Amino acid sequence: MLRTHLRDQAPAAGVCEIRDTAPVRDAARSVGGRSPRGPRQHGCSSPTAARACRFAATVIVLFSVSSLQAAGPCTPEIAKVVSIQGLVELRRFAPAGSQETGWQAAELNVVLCAGDAVRTHERARAALLLSNETTLRLDQLTALTLDAPEADKAPLMDLLAGALHVITRTSRPFKVRTPFVNANVEGTEFLVAVGEQSASVSVYEGRLTADNDRGSVAVTSGERAIAAKDAAPRKEVVVHPRDAVQWTLYFPAIFDYSVGAAIARAPAEPALRESIELYRKGRLAEAIASLQNVPERLSNPQLFVYRAGLFLLVGRFDEAKPDIERAIALDPRNSDAYSLEAVIAVVRNDKDEALQLADKAVALDPTSPAARISLSYAQQAHFEIEQALATVRKAVELDPQNALAWARFAELEMSTDNLERALDAAKRATGLNPELAKTQSVLGFANLTRIDINAAKQAFQKAIELDSAD
């Protein structure tokens, strides 16, 4: 069994670090228009990012008070569920001699106790906050059990399947145990992945020693240790280490589908209609699942683009990319496909490529609000805030009923300190579609800039209920 020991942890990057410890964190990212995940993107050195940090800090304080008012079911509390996307289930620990409990749907902010188990289903994600301020992100098809800490020993968790992304800055150690690798953690960022015949630990910050009965190896940032069954651990350098955690990325939505608009692009099918209605209600996993009932004869470029957009919203870049490529192969002038590629480039911090792709999307279809929304993200990544604002202003002129365009307009108005116009735009967005987490989170920030705390809390709570990963 491979053991892993950490030492010499690197400090977090950036001037203002937003710990990933609350479900409202992604709303803060949306104010800045950029995802902080990825190499060296955690800081808040720019004015826009600094503003996002201040907003996020305020909201985290608001929700840390309200979410901790209810007493937990156990002492000590091991963890809390702070983000759920898709089907995530919880099974409570049953002491010896008592009736075993079954799996039940996990709820946001539920407290986890020693012996409790959590599992994610296909295209689902979850985030847990440990009592030592460590954030655990669970990929799809992951099973994790939280064991009771032994006296004077570190807390222990068992990763039975799937992948676990860990971010910790605490000095209090804990352990992650798998069938093939043990990680004794003291403070770092790393990924543990478990397969049928092997397990691996990828280190993003810090250093560790991985060993088992057959040998040991030192692993530093940008490296990965792999332990196969009955074999000594080996080390390898990873060219693109963040590729392994692309499922943690946040991709902003750019399509505000209405049933009428979608049916105009494809034959009217109940399954497609149902999927779009579910999407507009923020029920993404169900929207994807319902597409399985769409007949093959509807496999046209726009359907691939629609499905790719859904995949991105649940962090499945690996599934979205082939659909985008198929759409472009069928229709090389598909503006929506290039709009999605532009958003992907922004999130992956390839700013120049993002701008080129977004410009191409607008050139292919100057009337597309989605193309202009994607262009606004690319422009903001280049700190061209006024240009981004003008771009989205055109988007709402093209489609005044587009809730996402109005939400994006509100974000950028806040970035330029036009707070009255930002609030008006945010209200317009929620009026058009109150069932999108994006519109509610932007409304929360617009109210927060006016120090309307109660209205901000109501909007943020609604956003979290709709989608805690948005």
C-alpha positions in Angstrom: 0.0 0.0 0.0 1.4 3.4 -1.0 1.9 6.0 1.6 2.2 9.7 0.9 3.9 12.3 3.2 3.7 16.1 2.5 6.3 18.8 3.4 7.3 22.3 2.4 3.9 23.6 1.2 3.8 26.6 -1.1 1.7 29.6 -0.1 -1.4 30.5 -2.0 -0.9 32.7 -5.0 -2.2 36.2 -5.4 -2.8 39.2 -3.2 -6.4 38.3 -2.1 -7.2 34.6 -1.8 -10.8 33.5 -1.9 -10.9 30.1 -0.2 -13.1 27.7 -1.9 -15.2 27.2 1.2 -18.7 28.5 0.3 -21.2 27.8 -2.5 -21.4 31.4 -3.4 -17.7 31.5 -4.6 -18.7 31.0 -8.3 -21.0 34.0 -8.2 -18.0 36.1 -7.1 -16.1 34.7 -10.1 -18.9 35.8 -12.4 -18.4 39.4 -11.3 -14.8 39.3 -12.5 -15.9 37.3 -15.5 -13.0 34.8 -15.1 -12.6 31.4 -13.4 -9.9 31.4 -10.8 -9.2 27.7 -11.2 -6.0 26.9 -13.0 -2.4 27.9 -12.6 -1.8 31.2 -10.8 -5.4 32.5 -11.1 -6.3 32.6 -7.4 -5.2 36.2 -6.8 -7.1 39.4 -6.9 -4.4 41.7 -8.2 -6.5 43.6 -10.8 -9.1 46.2 -9.8 -12.0 44.1 -11.2 -10.7 40.9 -9.4 -10.2 42.9 -6.2 -13.8 44.0 -6.3 -14.9 40.4 -6.8 -12.8 39.5 -3.7 -14.5 42.1 -1.6 -17.9 41.0 -2.8 -17.1 37.3 -2.2 -15.8 38.0 1.3 -18.9 39.9 2.2 -21.2 37.1 0.9 -19.2 34.4 2.6 -19.6 36.2 5.9 -23.4 36.5 5.3 -23.9 32.9 4.6 -21.5 31.6 7.3 -23.8 33.1 9.9 -27.1 31.8 8.5 -25.8 28.3 7.6 -24.4 27.6 11.0 -27.4 28.5 13.1 -28.9 25.0 13.1 -27.3 22.5 15.4 -25.5 19.6 13.7 -26.5 15.9 14.2 -23.1 14.9 15.7 -20.1 16.1 17.7 -17.6 16.7 16.4 -18.8 17.5 12.9 -16.5 16.1 10.3 -17.6 18.1 7.2 -20.4 20.0 5.5 -21.8 19.7 2.0 -21.3 23.1 0.4 -22.0 22.4 -3.2 -24.1 20.0 -5.1 -24.6 19.6 -8.9 -26.5 16.6 -10.2 -27.4 13.6 -8.2 -25.3 13.4 -5.0 -26.3 10.9 -2.3 -25.5 10.4 1.4 -25.6 7.3 3.6 -25.5 7.8 7.3 -23.3 5.6 9.5 -25.1 2.8 11.3 -23.5 1.6 14.5 -23.1 -2.1 15.1 -26.4 -3.7 16.0 -28.5 -0.9 14.5 -30.4 -1.0 11.2 -28.3 0.0 8.2 -29.5 3.2 6.6 -29.9 3.5 2.8 -28.7 6.1 0.3 -30.7 9.3 0.2 -30.3 12.5 -1.8 -27.8 14.9 -0.1 -28.9 18.4 0.7 -26.9 21.6 0.7 -25.3 22.5 4.1 -26.0 19.1 5.6 -23.5 18.1 8.3 -21.5 14.9 7.8 -20.5 12.8 10.7 -17.9 10.1 11.3 -18.7 7.0 9.2 -21.0 8.8 6.8 -20.5 8.1 3.1 -21.1 10.3 0.0 -21.3 9.3 -3.6 -21.8 11.2 -6.8 -23.6 9.8 -9.9 -22.8 10.3 -13.5 -22.2 14.0 -14.5 -22.6 15.1 -10.9 -20.2 17.1 -8.7 -20.0 17.9 -5.0 -17.9 19.9 -2.7 -17.4 19.3 1.0 -15.8 21.6 3.6 -14.0 19.8 6.3 -13.9 21.0 9.9 -10.2 21.9 9.4 -11.1 24.3 6.5 -10.1 21.9 3.8 -12.1 21.8 0.6 -12.8 18.5 -1.1 -14.2 18.3 -4.6 -15.7 15.1 -5.7 -15.8 14.2 -9.4 -18.6 12.2 -11.0 -18.9 8.5 -10.0 -16.9 9.1 -6.8 -17.4 7.3 -3.5 -16.0 8.7 -0.2 -16.3 7.6 3.4 -15.4 9.9 6.3 -14.0 7.8 9.2 -13.9 8.8 12.8 -10.5 10.3 13.8 -8.6 8.2 16.3 -7.4 9.8 19.5 -4.5 12.2 18.9 -4.4 11.2 15.2 -5.4 12.9 12.0 -8.9 12.6 10.5 -9.2 9.8 8.0 -11.2 9.4 4.8 -11.5 6.5 2.4 -11.7 7.2 -1.3 -13.2 4.0 -2.8 -13.6 5.1 -6.4 -13.5 8.2 -8.6 -11.4 11.4 -8.1 -11.0 13.8 -5.2 -9.5 17.3 -5.6 -8.1 18.6 -2.3 -7.3 22.2 -1.4 -6.0 22.8 2.1 -3.9 25.5 3.8 -4.4 24.2 7.3 -1.6 23.0 9.6 -3.9 20.3 11.0 -3.1 17.1 9.1 -5.5 14.5 7.8 -5.3 11.3 5.7 -6.8 10.0 2.5 -6.8 6.3 2.1 -7.4 4.3 -1.1 -6.9 0.7 -2.1 -3.5 1.6 -3.6 -2.3 4.9 -2.2 -2.4 6.6 1.2 -1.9 10.4 1.4 -0.8 11.9 4.8 -1.7 15.5 4.2 -0.4 18.5 6.0 -1.2 21.3 3.5 -1.2 21.5 -0.2 -3.3 21.1 -3.4 -3.5 17.7 -5.0 -5.7 15.2 -6.8 -6.2 11.6 -5.8 -7.7 9.3 -8.5 -8.6 5.7 -8.0 -8.9 3.1 -10.8 -9.6 -0.6 -10.8 -5.9 -1.6 -10.7 -4.0 1.5 -9.7 -4.2 4.9 -8.0 -2.4 8.2 -8.5 -1.6 11.4 -6.6 -1.0 14.6 -8.7 0.6 17.5 -6.8 -0.2 21.1 -7.7 1.4 22.8 -4.7 3.8 21.4 -2.1 5.9 18.3 -2.0 5.2 14.8 -0.8 6.8 11.4 -0.4 4.9 8.4 -1.8 5.9 4.9 -0.7 4.6 1.4 -0.3 6.2 -1.9 0.6 8.1 -2.0 -2.7 9.6 1.4 -2.8 9.2 5.2 -2.4 9.5 8.3 -4.5 9.5 12.1 -3.8 6.9 14.1 -5.7 6.9 17.9 -6.2 4.6 20.4 -7.9 3.7 19.4 -11.4 4.5 15.8 -10.9 2.4 12.7 -10.3 3.0 9.4 -8.4 1.4 6.3 -9.7 1.0 3.1 -7.7 -0.2 -0.1 -9.5 -1.2 -3.2 -7.6 1.9 -5.1 -6.3 4.3 -2.6 -7.9 6.6 0.1 -6.6 5.4 3.7 -7.0 6.8 5.6 -10.0 7.0 9.2 -10.7 6.2 11.1 -13.9 6.2 14.7 -15.0 2.8 15.9 -16.2 2.9 18.3 -19.2 -0.5 19.8 -18.5 -1.2 18.9 -14.8 -4.4 20.9 -14.6 -6.0 18.9 -17.4 -6.8 16.2 -14.7 -9.0 18.6 -12.8 -10.8 20.2 -15.7 -14.0 18.8 -14.2 -13.7 21.4 -11.4 -13.8 24.3 -13.8 -16.7 26.7 -14.0 -17.9 27.5 -17.6 -20.4 30.4 -17.7 -23.6 29.9 -19.7 -24.0 31.9 -22.9 -27.2 30.4 -24.3 -30.6 31.5 -23.1 -32.6 28.9 -24.8 -36.4 29.3 -25.1 -38.5 26.5 -26.2 -39.8 28.5 -29.2 -36.3 29.4 -30.4 -35.0 25.9 -30.1 -38.0 24.3 -32.0 -37.4 26.8 -34.8 -33.9 25.3 -35.2 -34.9 21.6 -35.0 -38.0 19.6 -35.6 -40.4 19.6 -32.6 -39.7 16.6 -30.5 -41.0 16.1 -26.9 -37.6 15.0 -25.6 -35.9 18.1 -26.9 -38.6 20.3 -25.6 -38.4 18.7 -22.2 -34.6 19.1 -22.1 -34.8 22.8 -22.9 -37.5 23.3 -20.3 -35.3 21.5 -17.7 -32.3 23.6 -18.7 -34.2 26.8 -18.2 -35.1 25.6 -14.7 -31.4 24.9 -13.9 -32.0 21.1 -13.8 -28.9 20.4 -15.8 -28.3 16.7 -15.2 -32.0 15.9 -16.0 -31.7 18.1 -19.2 -28.7 16.0 -20.3 -30.4 12.7 -19.5 -33.5 13.6 -21.4 -31.5 14.1 -24.6 -31.0 10.3 -24.7 -34.5 10.1 -25.9 -34.0 12.4 -28.9 -34.1 10.5 -32.1 -30.8 10.1 -34.1 -32.4 11.8 -37.0 -32.2 15.1 -35.0 -28.4 14.8 -34.8 -27.7 18.2 -36.4 -25.1 20.7 -35.6 -27.3 22.8 -33.4 -28.2 19.8 -31.2 -24.5 19.0 -30.7 -23.9 22.6 -29.7 -26.8 22.5 -27.3 -25.6 19.3 -25.7 -22.0 20.6 -25.5 -23.2 23.7 -23.7 -24.9 21.5 -21.1 -21.8 19.4 -20.7 -19.8 22.5 -20.0 -22.2 23.7 -17.4 -21.6 20.5 -15.4 -17.9 20.6 -15.9 -17.6 17.8 -18.5 -15.2 19.5 -20.9 -14.1 16.0 -22.1 -17.6 15.3 -23.3 -18.3 18.8 -24.6 -15.3 19.0 -26.9 -16.2 16.1 -29.3 -19.7 17.6 -29.7 -18.3 21.0 -30.6 -16.0 19.4 -33.1 -18.8 17.4 -34.7 -20.9 20.6 -35.0 -18.1 22.4 -36.7 -17.5 19.4 -39.0 -21.1 19.4 -40.1 -21.3 23.2 -40.3 -18.0 25.1 -40.5 -19.8 28.4 -40.1 -21.6 27.5 -36.9 -21.3 30.7 -34.8 -22.6 29.0 -31.6 -19.9 26.3 -31.7 -17.1 28.9 -32.0 -18.8 30.9 -29.1 -18.4 27.8 -26.9 -14.8 27.4 -27.9 -14.2 31.0 -27.0 -15.6 30.5 -23.5 -13.5 27.4 -23.1 -10.4 29.4 -24.1 -11.2 32.1 -21.6 -11.6 29.6 -18.7 -8.3 27.9 -19.7 -6.6 31.3 -19.6 -5.8 31.3 -23.4 -6.9 34.9 -23.8 -5.6 35.5 -27.3 -7.2 32.4 -28.7 -10.4 33.3 -26.9 -10.6 36.7 -28.6 -9.9 35.2 -32.0 -12.6 32.6 -31.6 -15.2 35.1 -30.3 -14.5 37.6 -33.0 -15.0 34.7 -35.5 -18.3 33.8 -33.9 -19.6 37.4 -34.1 -18.4 37.6 -37.7 -20.2 34.4 -38.7 -23.5 35.6 -37.0 -23.6 39.3 -36.0 -27.1 38.9 -34.7 -26.2 36.2 -32.2 -26.4 37.3 -28.5 -24.4 34.2 -27.5 -21.5 35.2 -29.8 -21.5 38.7 -28.2 -21.7 37.3 -24.7 -18.7 35.1 -25.4 -16.8 38.0 -26.9 -17.5 40.1 -23.8 -15.8 37.4 -21.7 -12.8 37.4 -24.0 -12.6 41.2 -24.0 -12.8 41.3 -20.2 -10.0 38.7 -20.0 -7.9 41.4 -21.8 -9.2 44.0 -19.3 -11.1 45.7 -22.0 -14.1 46.4 -19.8 -15.7 49.3 -21.7 -15.5 47.2 -25.0 -17.0 44.3 -23.2 -19.8 46.5 -21.9 -20.5 47.8 -25.4 -20.5 44.3 -26.8 -23.2 43.1 -24.3 -25.2 46.2 -24.8 -25.5 45.2 -28.4 -26.5 41.7 -27.3 -29.5 43.0 -25.3 -30.5 45.2 -28.2 -30.5 42.2 -30.5 -32.5 40.1 -28.0 -34.3 42.1 -25.3 -35.8 38.9 -23.9 -32.4 37.2 -23.3 -32.0 36.8 -19.5 -28.4 35.8 -19.7 -27.5 38.8 -21.8 -29.1 41.1 -19.2 -27.3 39.3 -16.4 -24.0 39.7 -18.1 -24.8 43.4 -18.8 -25.5 43.8 -15.0 -22.1 42.2 -14.2 -20.2 44.6 -16.4 -22.2 47.6 -15.2 -21.0 46.7 -11.7 -17.4 46.4 -13.0 -17.6 50.0 -14.2 -19.4 51.2 -11.0 -22.7 52.0 -12.7 -24.6 50.5 -9.8 -28.1 51.9 -10.6 -28.0 50.5 -14.2 -26.5 47.3 -12.9 -29.5 46.8 -10.5 -32.0 47.6 -13.2 -30.3 45.1 -15.6 -30.2 42.4 -12.9 -33.9 42.9 -12.1 -34.6 42.7 -15.8 -32.7 39.4 -16.0 -34.5 37.8 -13.1 -37.8 39.1 -14.4 -37.2 37.2 -17.7 -36.0 34.0 -16.0 -36.0 33.8 -12.2 -35.2 30.0 -12.4 -31.6 30.5 -13.5 -29.0 30.6 -10.7 -27.0 33.1 -12.8 -29.7 35.7 -12.8 -30.3 35.4 -9.1 -26.6 35.5 -8.2 -26.1 38.7 -10.2 -29.1 40.2 -8.6 -27.6 39.4 -5.2 -24.4 41.2 -6.1 -26.3 44.2 -7.5 -28.2 44.5 -4.2 -25.0 44.0 -2.2 -23.4 47.0 -3.9 -26.3 49.1 -2.6 -25.8 47.6 0.9 -29.3 46.0 0.7 -28.2 43.0 2.7 -31.6 41.4 3.1 -32.4 41.5 -0.6 -28.9 40.2 -1.4 -29.2 37.3 0.9 -32.6 36.3 -0.6 -31.2 36.4 -4.1 -28.1 34.4 -3.2 -30.1 31.8 -1.3 -32.3 31.4 -4.3 -29.2 31.0 -6.5 -27.8 28.4 -4.3 -31.1 26.5 -4.2 -31.2 26.5 -8.0 -27.5 25.5 -8.5 -24.9 25.7 -5.8 -22.2 25.2 -8.5 -23.2 28.3 -10.5 
